[in-house]
């Protein structure tokens, strides 16, 4: 009789406790979410020109994109070129910067106009994005 009890008890004890494994999985998930770097994009696909002197701008707050069709995008929203300065000035806090992502086929005139409007709005820290490459 004693043997039956042992076999019955051992059957119950052989269940695997999944709680510690689930805890480890959730901790790893939180770790990967926290350590992931979030890249701020301008909201439109841009083919950047190449430059051998391109350097990273980690402190950029606002992304402005210029498409080949002449559209201006500020942080994912289409904006009129005449109002881009005011919109960027609203989004930039003190000490923040602006990165202009001009498509390779965008006109230089539009790039200069957007830069002038942003500068007139009081934002001085500006950079033009490029892909590191070339010789």
C-alpha positions as CSV (number, residue, x, y, z in Angstrom):
1,X,0.0,0.0,0.0
2,X,2.8,2.3,0.7
3,X,4.1,1.9,-2.8
4,X,0.9,3.1,-4.3
5,X,1.0,6.3,-2.3
6,X,4.6,7.0,-3.4
7,X,3.7,6.5,-7.1
8,X,0.7,8.7,-6.8
9,X,2.7,11.4,-5.0
10,X,5.5,11.2,-7.5
11,X,3.1,11.7,-10.3
12,X,1.9,15.0,-8.9
13,X,5.5,16.1,-8.1
14,X,6.6,15.6,-11.7
15,X,4.7,18.6,-13.0
16,X,7.0,21.3,-14.3
17,X,6.6,24.8,-12.8
18,X,6.7,27.3,-15.7
19,X,6.5,30.4,-13.6
20,X,10.3,31.0,-13.3
21,X,10.7,30.5,-17.0
22,X,7.9,33.0,-17.8
23,X,9.5,35.5,-15.4
24,X,12.9,35.2,-17.2
25,X,11.2,35.7,-20.6
26,X,9.4,38.8,-19.4
27,X,12.5,40.3,-17.9
28,X,14.4,39.6,-21.2
29,X,11.6,41.3,-23.1
30,X,11.7,44.3,-20.9
31,X,15.5,44.5,-21.3
32,X,15.3,44.4,-25.1
33,X,12.6,47.0,-25.2
34,X,14.5,49.4,-22.9
35,X,17.8,49.0,-24.7
36,X,16.4,49.4,-28.2
37,X,17.3,52.8,-29.7
38,X,14.3,54.6,-31.2
39,X,15.2,56.4,-34.4
40,X,13.1,59.5,-35.2
41,X,12.3,59.6,-38.9
42,X,10.8,62.4,-40.9
43,X,7.8,60.4,-42.1
44,X,8.7,60.0,-45.8
45,X,11.3,57.9,-47.6
46,X,14.3,59.9,-48.7
47,X,17.2,58.9,-50.8
48,X,20.0,60.9,-49.2
49,X,23.1,62.1,-51.1
50,X,26.5,60.5,-50.3
51,X,29.3,62.4,-48.5
52,X,32.7,61.2,-47.3
53,X,32.6,63.9,-44.5
54,X,29.2,62.9,-43.1
55,X,29.1,62.8,-39.3
56,X,26.3,61.7,-36.9
57,X,24.0,64.3,-35.3
58,X,22.7,62.6,-32.1
59,X,21.1,65.6,-30.6
60,X,18.7,66.4,-33.4
61,X,15.1,67.0,-32.2
62,X,13.2,67.8,-35.4
63,X,13.5,66.1,-38.8
64,X,12.6,68.0,-41.9
65,X,12.3,66.1,-45.2
66,X,12.3,67.4,-48.7
67,X,10.9,65.2,-51.5
68,X,11.9,65.3,-55.2
69,X,8.3,66.5,-55.9
70,X,8.9,69.6,-53.7
71,X,6.9,68.6,-50.7
72,X,8.2,69.5,-47.2
73,X,7.6,67.1,-44.2
74,X,8.2,68.0,-40.6
75,X,8.1,65.1,-38.2
76,X,5.8,63.0,-40.3
77,X,3.4,65.9,-41.3
78,X,3.2,67.6,-44.7
79,X,3.8,71.3,-44.2
80,X,3.7,74.2,-46.6
81,X,7.2,75.5,-47.5
82,X,6.2,79.0,-46.4
83,X,5.2,77.8,-42.9
84,X,8.0,75.4,-42.2
85,X,9.9,77.9,-40.0
86,X,7.1,78.5,-37.6
87,X,6.3,74.8,-37.4
88,X,9.9,73.9,-36.7
89,X,10.3,76.7,-34.1
90,X,7.2,75.2,-32.2
91,X,8.8,71.8,-32.1
92,X,12.4,72.7,-31.2
93,X,13.2,73.4,-27.5
94,X,16.2,75.5,-26.5
95,X,19.4,73.8,-27.5
96,X,17.8,71.4,-29.9
97,X,18.7,71.0,-33.5
98,X,17.1,70.4,-36.8
99,X,18.2,67.9,-39.4
100,X,17.1,68.5,-43.0
101,X,16.8,65.3,-45.1
102,X,16.8,66.5,-48.7
103,X,16.3,63.9,-51.3
104,X,19.1,63.5,-53.8
105,X,16.7,64.8,-56.6
106,X,15.2,67.7,-54.5
107,X,15.9,71.1,-55.9
108,X,18.7,73.2,-54.2
109,X,16.4,76.2,-54.3
110,X,13.8,74.4,-52.1
111,X,16.6,73.4,-49.7
112,X,17.9,77.0,-49.4
113,X,14.4,78.3,-48.9
114,X,13.6,75.9,-46.1
115,X,16.9,76.6,-44.4
116,X,16.2,80.4,-44.6
117,X,12.7,80.0,-43.2
118,X,14.0,77.9,-40.3
119,X,16.8,80.4,-39.6
120,X,14.3,83.3,-39.7
121,X,12.2,81.5,-37.1
122,X,15.2,81.7,-34.7
123,X,16.6,78.2,-35.1
124,X,20.4,78.3,-35.7
125,X,21.4,74.7,-35.1
126,X,20.8,73.0,-38.5
127,X,22.4,70.2,-40.5
128,X,21.7,68.6,-43.9
129,X,21.6,64.7,-43.8
130,X,23.8,62.7,-46.0
131,X,24.7,59.0,-46.3
132,X,28.3,58.3,-45.4
133,X,30.1,56.9,-48.4
134,X,32.0,58.1,-51.4
135,X,35.8,58.3,-51.6
